[in-house]
């Protein structure tokens, strides 16, 4: 067992603040450093072993990590797990648990605070470059994700942890009541997506910070950046076995992990369909404790303008909210509702700006968009655009081009839909396809109610209006339509500590990553009552005669 020295003093870690986002302007030192790192990391394909109990595990069963915007280029070869390797990862987590779950919060916090400082320094461009190469993010999108947001997660989570520990009960004279926030018994299974390196870094580390041990299965399309996240954590001093990284077929890995009686929790971000399957699997099995299930899933996110809105602000929100990172954000603007009075001006503005958007290799910093993540995504979006051109109630207004010769490119596409029940207004495409519906100005309230009822999701949404009455009405009617609601801003870009992120309905459990509520899910409180002068006889005063 880990032996620790007593800390005599009320120790406080540095107060967190949001990491500054670097601009990467021409001539800036960060631009030069990032380009040099891209050049170095692009030279040779590397081996991507699993990491179980701190050891590199190579199975010889390989899967290539390719560059989406140049799919002929291989970044690395990942060794995939079979059932034996997943079982070994679970065993390693179990072996690490007795020591890690008893370590002081100060020691655990120090590791992740050091990881944040390493990422803010020498590791910044490594993780940015890995995200650009492996996930086709532009320099700006990589910076706000792989650097700034992940740094924020690691720093703010320590502050959230201490706020939880500080929540203590009332103690009356002669009694000391306290709550021990215990780690969960067992391991946490972290399943992370391809689209945010910060989420991939946060989902395994948030439970680990609270004293849990983890089996981490990253998305197949984000193996490359996952490799560097774990290397960074090891450099920060993360002990062996606390987080065990396994690559592999999702069904193979999940079947073994969810079959273990020691499963204590699932931290998931991904599709609604996969999460529903996971829920059904867990509900049909018996575990030592009821597992904590935390999931953030899909969205069909709305943006509605009132007739009092700024056309310019609305147009900018659509471009940035709908097309940044190729629309591959669960929060991306997907369906927009436009007042008839300014549709002509908005249409002209959007068509002009969409035509000017550069799409291509993210190494060229002039490009606003890269490629979608893989061939399956490309084919899905290509088929949707073909379908849109064939339907009578759908009009392709701008964009609509695709190209897969060298990279999986889908160009920004705007369509107009006249049928509110069209799947272009109800289903998530997870790509750069934005659907617009034009409504009569006097039907604003009716449109708000339609938005609330149209989609199964409830993740993000935004309203553009300058009239306070319209803002108040939309905030009320759309109260349950979005877990993150924005007024006069795009529905993307939640910042840790500022806009806790998550939604309900088919968008997940709304446990709000980047907040105290998420960390609360990874502890099991124990109430302790200590009586200083316990009674020594059983009778009560009321039992006396008289």
N, C-alpha and C positions, 0 to 999 in steps of 0.2 A: 504494500500500500504506500501511496505517496506520503512522505513525511514533510510537514510544513512547519515553518517558524510562525509564531504568533505575531500578528500585526497590532501593535498598541497605538491606536490612533484612528480617527475617523477619516479614512482615505477617500479622496474624491478624484476620479479621473478627469482629464481635460473636458470642459464643456464642449459638446459638439457644435459645429457650424457647417453649413453646406459648403462643399468643395467648389472652388471657383472653376468655371468652365473655360478652358483655353480656346483661343479663337483660330489658331492655325492660319493666320493671315500670311500673305506672301512676305518673305523676308524674316518671319518670326523664328525664334530658336526652336519652338516646339514643332513647327512645320519641318524644319531641317532634320530634327531628331526623329520624327515619325517616318519621314521618307527613308532615312538611313536604316531604320529598323525594318521597314517593309522590304528594302533591298536585301538585307541580311537574312531575314526569315524566309524569303522567297527562293533562296539558292537551292536548297536540297530538301527532299522529303524526309521527315523524321519518323521515328518509331513512337507510337502512342500506347504504352503499356497500361494495363489496369494497375491500380495501387491498392493493395489489400494488406492491412496491418503494416503499412509503411513500406512494403516491398513491391517492386515492379514485377508484375505478373504478365508473362507472355505465353499465349496459347498457340500461336501460329495460325489461328483462324482469323484472318485479316479482313478488314473493310477499309477502303480508301476514304480519306477526307479530301474532298475536291473543292476547288475554288468556283463558286457559283457563276461568277462573271467570266470565267475562263475554265470551263469544265474539263478541258483537256489536261489541266495542271493538277497534280496531286501534291497536297501539303504534307500528308503523312499517312501511315498505315496503323490502324487501331487494332489491338488484339481483343477479340470478342469473348465474352464469358459464356460458359455453359452452366448447367445447374450446379456443378461442383464448385465453380468459382464464386457463384452467388452465395452458396452455402458457406464457403470459406469467408466471404465478406461479412456475413451475419455472425459467424463465430468470432471473427476479429473484433467486431463491434461489441459483442458480449464480453470478450476478454478485457477490452479497454474500459468498459463501463464502471467496474468497481472503483478504479482509481480516478477516472475523469469525473464521475458524478460526485465525488467527494472533494475535488479540488476547490479551493476558495474562488469566489467570484473574481477576486483581484488577479489571480493567475490566469483564469480564462479570459478575462477582459484584456489583459496585457497582450495576449497573443493576437487577438483580432484588432486591437488598436495599432499594434506593430504592423500587421498586414495592411491596414489602411495607410499607414505612413510609407510603407514600401511601395504600395500602388501609387501613391501621390508622388513618389520619387522615381527610383530607377526602374520600377516595373511598369510604369504608366504606358510607355510606348510599346512595350512588349504585348500587353493585353489589348491595347488599342489595335495594334497591327494584326494580332491573331484574330480579332473580331472583324476587321476589315477584310482580311484574306479568306477566312473561313465562313463568314456569314454575309459578306458583300455589303457591309455598312460603309457609308462615307466617313471621312475623318470626323466630321461634326457629330454624326450619329454614334460613332464609336466612342467619342470623347464623353458625351453626355450619359452614355450607358456603361461601358466597360471601365471607365475611369471614375467620373464624378459620382454616379449613382451608387456604384459598388463601394466606393470610399464612404459615402454617406451611410449606407446600410451598416457597415462595420463600426462606424463611430457612433451613430445615433442608437444602434441596438444596445450598446453598453449603457447609455443613459436610460433607455426604456427598461432595461433589466433592473437598474437600481431603483427606478420608480416603483416597479413591482415589489421588489424586496422591501421597500419603505412603506408599503401598505400593510399596516399592522393594527390589530384590534385593540379595543379599550381594555384597560386593566384597572380593577377596583382595588381599594386598600387591602393589602394582605395577599394579593393574587398578581401573578405575572402571566399575562396571556401573550402569546406570540404565534406567528405563522411561519412555518418552514416551507419554502417553495422548492419542493423536491423535483429533480429530473424525473421523467417518465421511466417506468420499469420496462426495459427492452430497448429496441433500436427504432430509429425513425427512418423511414424509406423516403428519400427525396428524389422526385422525378421532375427534371427541369427541361425547359423549352429551348428552341434554337434561337429565338428572336431577341433575347436580352441576356447578355453576358452577366449583367448585374443580378438578374433573377437566378441564373445558374449559380452564382456565387453566394446569394443570400439564402436560398432554400435549404442547403445543407448546413450553413454556418449559424443561422438563427437558432435552430434547436441545439447545436453544439455549444453555442455560447451559454445556454441555460443548463449545461451539464449532461446533455444527451449524446449518444454515439449514433452514427449515421451510416447508412448504405446509400450511395449517391449514384443514380443512373441518369446521365445527361442525354439530351436528344442526339440522335445519330448525326445530325447536321451541325452540331456544335461540339464535336469531340475535340477539335483542335484547341479551341479556347479553354475548354474544361481542363485539358492537360496542364495549361499554364496557370490556371487558378489554383490547382492543387499544389503545383510546384511553389507558387507564391506562399501558400499557407504553410507548407513545410519549411520554407525559409523563415517564416515568422515564428516557428517553434511549435507548430501543431503536433502533438504526440501521435505516435503510430496507432492506428486502429480507431481513432476518433471519427474520422471521415474516410470511408472506403469507396474508392471510385471504380465502378464497373461499367464497361461498355457492353452492348449486346442487343440482341433482338428483344424488343419490349415485352413480348409475351413470355419469353423464356425467363427473363429477369424478374418480371412481376409475378409470375406463377410461383417461383420459389420464395420470393420475399413475402408475398401475401399468404403463403401457406405456413409460414413460421408462427408458432404460438407466441413468440416473443415480440411480434410486431407491436410497437407502442404508438406509432403515429405515421401518417402519410402527409408529406408536404409536396403539393402538386401544382404545377402550372402547365396547361396544355389544352387540348380540345375538350369540348363538352362531352362528346361521344366517349372518349377514353375515360374521362372522369366518371361518367355514369356506369361504365363497365367495372371500374375499380370499386365504386360504391356497392354494386351488386355482389361482387366477389367478397368483399369484407363483411357485408351483412350476413352472408351465408355461412361464415366460419366462426369458430370460437377461439378466443385469445385469452392470455393470462389477465389482461386488462382490456377494457374497451378502447380500441385505438382512436387517437385524435385524428380526424380527417379534415385537412385544410386544403382547399382547392380554389384556384383562380382559372377560369376557363375562357369561353369565347365572348364575342360581343357583336352586335349589329348597331353600331353607335350612331346616334342622330346629331344633326346640327340643324336648328331651325332659326330662321330670321323673321322677326317682326317687321312690319312696314316702316318702323322708326329706326331700323338698324342702319349702320354704315355699310354700304355696298363694298367699299374697299376692304374694310376689316373682315367682313364675311368671306370675301373671295380669298384673302390671304389665309384665313383659317381652314378653308377647304383645301387649298393647295398644300399647306404644311400638314394639316391634320389627316388628309387623305392619301398623300403620295410620299411623304418622307418615309424612308426605309421601305419603299415599295408597298406601302399599305400593310406591312406585315407586323402590325402592332395590334394587340387585342383591344386597344383603345382607339384605333384609327377611325376617322370619320368615314362612314360607309353609306349613309343615307341622309340626304339633305332636303329640307323643305323650304321653298322659296316663295315669297309673296309675288303675286302676278305683277305688281307695280314696278318692281325692279328686276324682274327676270331678264328683260332685253339687255340692260346694262351689265348685269352679272354674267350673262352668257357670253357677251363680247369680251369681257375682261378675262373670264376663265379660258376661253378658246385661245386668246392671245398668249396667256401665260403658260398654258399647257403645251402649246406649240414651241415655246422657248425653252422648255425643260430639257436639260441634257441628261441622257441615260447612257451608262457605259461602265467601264472599268473604274472602280472607286479609287485606284491609284492616281487617276487624273482628277485632281481636286476641283476641276471646273464642273464635274458632273454632280447633279442634284440627287440622282438615283442610281442604284446598282442593279443587280439581278435578283430575281426571286430565288428562293433557297435551293430548289432542286427541280428535276424534270417533272416529277409528279405535280408539283405546284404549278409549274409552267403549263402543263397540259390542262389542268383544271381551269386556269384563267383563260387560256386560249379558247377552250371550248365554251366558256361563258360569253366571251366576246362574240364568237361565231353565233351563238344562240341569240344574243342581243340584236345582231344584225338581221336575224331571220324573223323576229317577232313584230307583229303589227303595232303593239302597244309600247314598244321600246324603240328609242332612237339614239344611235351613237352620235353624240354631239362633238366630241373631240377625242383624239387619240385612237385607240383601238388596234394598235400595231403590236405584233409580237415577233420575236426572232430567237431561235435556239441554235444557230450555227456554231457560235463560239461560247456564248453564255446564255443563261436562262432569262432573257430580257422580255419583260412585259411593260409596254409604255403606258404612261398615265392615261387613263380612260375616263371620260365623263359621259354618262348616258342619261337621257330623260325618260321617265317612266310615267305613264298615264293611269296605270292600274296599281292601286295601293297594296293589293294583295299579291303582286308579282313577287317572285322569289328574289328579284333584285332589290326589293325593299325589305325582305324578311330574313334572308339567309346570309350567313357570313361567308365571304369569299377569301378573306385574308390575303388580299392583293390590291394592286393600284386601280381598283374599279370603284367609282363613286356614282351612286344613283341619285337623281334629282327628281323631285315631284314639285310641280308648280301649283300653288293654291290661291284661291281668291282672298284678297286682303281682309275681307270682313269675316273670314272663317278661321281666324287665328286660334280661338279657343277650341273649336271643333278639331283643328289639326293637332293641337296639343293632346287631346283625348285619343285621337287616332294613333299618335306616336306611342302613347302609353300602352295601347292594346295591340299594336301591329307585330311586335317582335317578342320572341320568348326570352330575350336577353335583358339584362339590366346593369350593364357595366358603366359606360360613360355616355355623356351627351352634353350638348351646349346650346345656349340661346344667345342670339344677338338682338339687342333692343336698346333703345335709349329712353323709352318711356318706363318709368318706375312701375306703373300699373301692370304693364305687360310682363315685366320681370317678376313681380310678385305672383301674378297668375300662373306663369309657367313654372315657377319654383314650387308652387302648391300642387298643381295638376300632375307634374312630372316627378313627384316626390319619390316614388318607387320605381321609376323608369331607369334610373342611373345611380350607381353607388358613388360616382364622381361626376358632379354637375358643374359646368363652367358657364359663367355669364360673361359674354363678350370676349371669349377666348376659345381657342381650339380645344377639342376633347382629349388631347394627348399631352404628355409632358409632366405628369405628376412628379413632385419632388419630395424626397424623404423628409419627414419632419414638417412638411407644409401641407401636402395633400395626401393623406393616407389612402392607399390605392386598393380598390376591390369593388366587386358588385355582387348582387344577389340574383334571384331568379335562375336562369340557366347559365349565368356568368360566374357562379361559384358560391362559396360559403361566406364571402365578404368579411374575412378575418383581417383585412387591411395590412398588407405588407408595408413596411416602413412606418410602423406604429407600435405602441405598447400592446395593442390587442392581439397582434400576431404572436408576440413573445409569450403572452399569457397562456397560449395554447400548448406550450412546450414544458409546462410545469404542472405538478400535482400538489396542491397545498395540503400541508398537515398542520392542524391546529394543536398547540401545546398549551396546557394550563398547568402552572406550577403554583401550589398553595403553600405559603410560608409557615402558617400556623394551622395545620389541619385539626378538625374537631377530634376529640378523643372519646366522646360518648355519643350514643346514637339518638337519645330523646331530643325532641324539639321543645321550645318554650311553650307552645300552645298546649302541650300535653299535660301541663301542671294542673293541680286541683285549684278550685276557686272560681 
